[in-house]
Amino acid sequence: MGFGLYIHIPFCRKICAYCDFYRGVYDEKKAEKYPHALGADAEDFVKKYSLTGEADTVYIGGGTPTVLPRGYLGAALTMIKKHIRIAEGAEFSCEGNPESFTDKKAEELKALGVNRVSLGVQSLSDKTLSALGRIHGAKEAKKAVGRAAGCGFRVSADIMLGVPYQTEADVREFAAVMRSLGAEHLSAYMLTVSEGTPLADMVRRGEFSPDDDRSADLYSAFHDAAAQAGYARYEVSNWALPGKECRHNIKYWTGGDYAGLGAGAYSKVGGCRFHTAPDASAYIGGNIARITDEVMTEKQLAAEKAVFGLRTRLGVDKNTLSAAGIDLEKLLKTPYFTFDGNALHIKDEYLLTSDGIVVKYIL
């Protein structure tokens, strides 16, 4: 099996109210130097970590990759491919926002070999989109999804749950509309209020109050609507039509290796997990600083695989449980787990709270 290749583009047209990923407002001077820096990063990565084989999944994320002017992504890929091979038939995804996913951008991505597009729709309510600091509207989002599907891309659409002004009718409509427009994959993320974001300021001012119970109800409503539209949940936050799951994300969840290029990108090679310093200025200046987060033992790797596996419909097999030192019989005495003869699973009714269950019983 090949490895995954993640390419981080840390530029956005505008910073959204909730976002705490490493990103910055688009800067032309930095952006024009970024492709060369990615090439240097790829060369250094291959030498330092003895990376061999081919990338069979590629994911360009951000930030907003589609905010880059025409030619920049192509230049970056040309530089990267001098050092990293991309397999024929690889799943090749690129994130984008509706306002920057134009006809010309779709044409450019097609020419680069991108075959899957993940669009940050987030909501089909203009009022909610405005509160989130998004610069697209519902009409523009629908056009972008339809455009992507019409161009032959595999399409994934993101929605956020628990956001201001959201109703159960909103999330049900989202699943149905995305299906009608040709999206084959949906990702739903619970809103997290991070310090230092405009959304945190809204909470302090009393303009918005996160409500876990309400968010859980919205999640259930969305799950039901997604199922009615033909999507199957294969991970706690991801739904897909049959056979249309995101292979790149599955690599993360099943312990696969992935190389992360770009300022702020994360990587895993063997038992080593590390990331590149989130500093675009230093990065384009040639200072590719990689920070080791953890060097894991075989037991730790198995435990991590179990943690991720419990979030998916695959569950965790006996060999992984044994390697992680997890007592299957002990877990089955709790109300949260079930074993189908091949794999351990968290019961559906507890899946949304799986993180807390894992912390208590696995870690």
Secondary structure in CASP SS format (residue, H / E / C, confidence):
PFRMAT SS
TARGET T0000
AUTHOR 0000-0000-0000
METHOD secondary structure of the structure
MODEL  1
M C 1.00
G C 1.00
F E 1.00
G E 1.00
L E 1.00
Y E 1.00
I E 1.00
H E 1.00
I E 1.00
P C 1.00
F E 1.00
C E 1.00
R C 1.00
K C 1.00
I C 1.00
C C 1.00
A C 1.00
Y C 1.00
C C 1.00
D C 1.00
F C 1.00
Y C 1.00
R C 1.00
G E 1.00
V E 1.00
Y C 1.00
D C 1.00
E H 1.00
K H 1.00
K H 1.00
A H 1.00
E H 1.00
K H 1.00
Y H 1.00
P H 1.00
H H 1.00
A H 1.00
L H 1.00
G H 1.00
A H 1.00
D H 1.00
A H 1.00
E H 1.00
D H 1.00
F H 1.00
V H 1.00
K H 1.00
K H 1.00
Y H 1.00
S C 1.00
L C 1.00
T C 1.00
G C 1.00
E E 1.00
A E 1.00
D E 1.00
T E 1.00
V E 1.00
Y E 1.00
I E 1.00
G E 1.00
G E 1.00
G C 1.00
T C 1.00
P H 1.00
T H 1.00
V H 1.00
L C 1.00
P C 1.00
R C 1.00
G C 1.00
Y H 1.00
L H 1.00
G H 1.00
A H 1.00
A H 1.00
L H 1.00
T H 1.00
M H 1.00
I H 1.00
K H 1.00
K C 1.00
H C 1.00
I C 1.00
R E 1.00
I E 1.00
A E 1.00
E E 1.00
G E 1.00
A E 1.00
E E 1.00
F E 1.00
S E 1.00
C E 1.00
E E 1.00
G E 1.00
N C 1.00
P H 1.00
E H 1.00
S H 1.00
F C 1.00
T C 1.00
D H 1.00
K H 1.00
K H 1.00
A H 1.00
E H 1.00
E H 1.00
L H 1.00
K H 1.00
A H 1.00
L H 1.00
G C 1.00
V C 1.00
N C 1.00
R E 1.00
V E 1.00
S E 1.00
L E 1.00
G E 1.00
V E 1.00
Q E 1.00
S C 1.00
L C 1.00
S C 1.00
D H 1.00
K H 1.00
T H 1.00
L H 1.00
S H 1.00
A H 1.00
L C 1.00
G C 1.00
R C 1.00
I C 1.00
H C 1.00
G C 1.00
A H 1.00
K H 1.00
E H 1.00
A H 1.00
K H 1.00
K H 1.00
A H 1.00
V H 1.00
G H 1.00
R H 1.00
A H 1.00
A H 1.00
G H 1.00
C C 1.00
G C 1.00
F C 1.00
R E 1.00
V E 1.00
S E 1.00
A E 1.00
D E 1.00
I E 1.00
M E 1.00
L E 1.00
G C 1.00
V C 1.00
P C 1.00
Y C 1.00
Q C 1.00
T C 1.00
E H 1.00
A H 1.00
D H 1.00
V H 1.00
R H 1.00
E H 1.00
F H 1.00
A H 1.00
A H 1.00
V H 1.00
M H 1.00
R H 1.00
S H 1.00
L H 1.00
G C 1.00
A C 1.00
E C 1.00
H E 1.00
L E 1.00
S E 1.00
A E 1.00
Y E 1.00
M E 1.00
L C 1.00
T C 1.00
V C 1.00
S C 1.00
E C 1.00
G C 1.00
T C 1.00
P H 1.00
L H 1.00
A H 1.00
D H 1.00
M H 1.00
V H 1.00
R H 1.00
R C 1.00
G C 1.00
E C 1.00
F C 1.00
S C 1.00
P C 1.00
D C 1.00
D H 1.00
D H 1.00
R H 1.00
S H 1.00
A H 1.00
D H 1.00
L H 1.00
Y H 1.00
S H 1.00
A H 1.00
F H 1.00
H H 1.00
D H 1.00
A H 1.00
A H 1.00
A H 1.00
Q H 1.00
A C 1.00
G C 1.00
Y C 1.00
A E 1.00
R E 1.00
Y E 1.00
E E 1.00
V C 1.00
S C 1.00
N E 1.00
W E 1.00
A E 1.00
L C 1.00
P C 1.00
G C 1.00
K C 1.00
E C 1.00
C C 1.00
R H 1.00
H H 1.00
N H 1.00
I H 1.00
K H 1.00
Y H 1.00
W H 1.00
T C 1.00
G C 1.00
G C 1.00
D C 1.00
Y E 1.00
A E 1.00
G E 1.00
L E 1.00
G C 1.00
A C 1.00
G C 1.00
A C 1.00
Y E 1.00
S E 1.00
K E 1.00
V E 1.00
G C 1.00
G C 1.00
C E 1.00
R E 1.00
F E 1.00
H E 1.00
T E 1.00
A C 1.00
P C 1.00
D C 1.00
A H 1.00
S H 1.00
A H 1.00
Y H 1.00
I H 1.00
G C 1.00
G C 1.00
N C 1.00
I C 1.00
A C 1.00
R E 1.00
I E 1.00
T E 1.00
D E 1.00
E E 1.00
V E 1.00
M C 1.00
T C 1.00
E H 1.00
K H 1.00
Q H 1.00
L H 1.00
A H 1.00
A H 1.00
E H 1.00
K H 1.00
A H 1.00
V H 1.00
F H 1.00
G H 1.00
L C 1.00
R C 1.00
T E 1.00
R C 1.00
L C 1.00
G C 1.00
V E 1.00
D E 1.00
K H 1.00
N H 1.00
T H 1.00
L H 1.00
S H 1.00
A H 1.00
A C 1.00
G C 1.00
I C 1.00
D C 1.00
L H 1.00
E H 1.00
K H 1.00
L H 1.00
L H 1.00
K C 1.00
T C 1.00
P C 1.00
Y C 1.00
F E 1.00
T E 1.00
F E 1.00
D C 1.00
G C 1.00
N C 1.00
A E 1.00
L E 1.00
H E 1.00
I E 1.00
K C 1.00
D H 1.00
E H 1.00
Y H 1.00
L H 1.00
L H 1.00
T H 1.00
S H 1.00
D H 1.00
G H 1.00
I H 1.00
V H 1.00
V H 1.00
K H 1.00
Y H 1.00
I C 1.00
L C 1.00
END
